[in-house]
């Protein structure tokens, strides 16, 4: 066998050995990283969990789980329930959820624009800013506003209101909704009005 042929075979053998070794290293790395055939990435335990805050034909919107504002009212739950219904009516929010057995009342899908509860929308909602300023000032704001009312075991009532806003840019005909944040002001205004309507100090 000629020397050139032996050299070529030796190079081919070395190349095949190197490729095989590299493939084994790659497979081992994938196994350690959890990226085998399932394709599932490793998620650290410190990653914040997200909640589905909107589900529709366009898909699901995920955002940080909303936090409700809480207060204790020195009145029985039945009185606070009626007070909450009055506040929703005063805010011109139709009640679509009224479930006394689950202690929940409110509306999980309505919208307002520019102003709500006697306040400018930018004081209540943060959807980020665009070329013309805060998006909440011009976007249609879809809202979920739900109130949980339970006894505190001492003759009074624990009330929690959870507000989840989303914005839609209707100027360009978009149907997409973007997650927005609450400034916390609406929740506090709502709880204050319920306390006042309950006759509680």
N, C-alpha and C positions, 0 to 999 in steps of 0.2 A: 504493500500500500504506500502510495506516495506521501511525502511530508505535507504537501498542501492539503490533501484530503484529511490526514490525521489532525491537522491544526483546525480545519473547519469543523470536524466532528467534536473536538475538544471545546471549541467556542460554543457550538450548539448545545452541548451538554451543560456547560457552565451557565449559559443563558437560561436553559430550562430549569436548572437547579435554583437559580436566583429568583425566577418567576414563581416557582413553587413555594419557596421560602417566603417571598413577599406576600403571596396569597394566604399562607397560613397565618402570618402576622396580622393581615387585614381582618381575617375571620375572627381571630382571637380578640382583636380590638373591638370589633362589632359586638361580640358576645359580652365583653366587659361593659360596654356602654349601653347595652340593652337595645341595640339597633338591629337585631337579627330579623328574621323574616317578618315579624309582626310590624316592624316599622314604628314602634311606640317609643317616644323619647322618654328619658328619665326626667321626672319632675321633682325638684327638691321640695322638701316638706315646708320650706319657708315661702313657697310661691302662694300669693293670696288667692283664695278661691273666689270664683266669679259666679254670679247668678244670672239666669235668663230674665231680663227685665222687660223683654218684648218678644212675642212670637207671632209671626204673620206669614203671609204668602211670600214675602221677600226674604224670609229666613228668621233667624234668632239673633237678637242683640244681647251681648253679654257685657256686664259691667260689674263694678264692685257692689256687693250686697248692700242695699240701702239700710240706713239706720233710722229707726223711728225716734221721734221726740216724745218724751214721757212727762207726765205730771200727775199729781194726786189732787183730787177734787173732794172737798168736804161736803159731799152730797151723795145720796144713794145712786146706784147704777141706773135705775129706771129714770131718774131725773136727768142724769147726765146724758143718757141716750136721747131723750127728747131735746135736750139742749144742743146736742151734736146735729140732730136733724134740722134744727132751726138754723144753725150756722151754715150748713150746706145749702139750705134754701136762700139764706142771705147772700151767699157767694154765687148764687145762680149756678150751682152745680147739681144736676139731677142725680138722685140716688139710684144707682143700679145694683148695688150690693147692700142688702139689708137682712142680716142673718143673726137674729138674737141668740140662737143656740150656740153659734160660733163667736158671739160677742163682737161682731164686725159690721161696720157700716161705711158706705162711701161710694166712690166711683173709680173704676180702674182704667177707664179709657174715655177721656174727654179732652177738649183743647180750648186754649185761650190764646189771644195775641196781644202784645204790647202792654196790657195791664191786667192785673188780677188782684182781687181782694183789696182794691183801693191803692195798690202799689204798682210802680213801674215794674215790668217783667224783669228787667236787669237787676232789680233789688232782690228778686226771688230765685232767679235761675241763672246758671252760668253755663253757656254752651260754647265758650271760647270767643275769639274775636276774628273778624274778617277785615276787608279793606275799608269798610264803612263804620267799623266799631264793633261793639258787642253783638253777637249774632242773636241773642235773646230779644234784642230790641225790635227785630224785624221778622224773625222766624215764627212760624206757628208752633206753639208749644203744646205737645200732647202730654197729658198728665195722668198719673194714677195717684189718687189721694184716698187712703183707707185709714179708718180709725177703729182701734180695738178698745173695748170698754169692759172692764172686769172689776169685781169688788176687791177692795184692799183688805177685807177681813176685819175691818174696824169701823164699819158703818159708812165708810167713804168709798171712793172709786179711783182705780188706776186707769188712766187713759193714755193711749199711745197712738200717735198719728205718723204715718209713713207716706212720704211724698217722693214720687219718682217722675222726673220730667224728661222728655225727649224733644228734640227740635227738628223741624222740617222747613227747608228753604223752598217756599212756594213761589218765589219770584221767578225762578227758572223752570218751574213745572216739575221739580223733583218730587218723587214719592218716597225717597229714602228718609229715614229718621236717624238722627245721631243721638247718642246718649249725652245727657246734660247733667250737671250737678246742681244740688240744692244749696242755697246759701244758708238755709236753716231758718230764715225769717218767716216764711209762710207757716211752717209748723208751729212756731212760737205764737204767731198771730192767731192761728186757729185755736190753739189751746187756751189762749187768753180769752177769746170770744166764748168758748164753751164754758169756761169758769164763770164768766159774767152772766151768760144765759142760764146757768144753773143756780144763780143766786148765791154762789159761794164767794167767800172773801179771799 
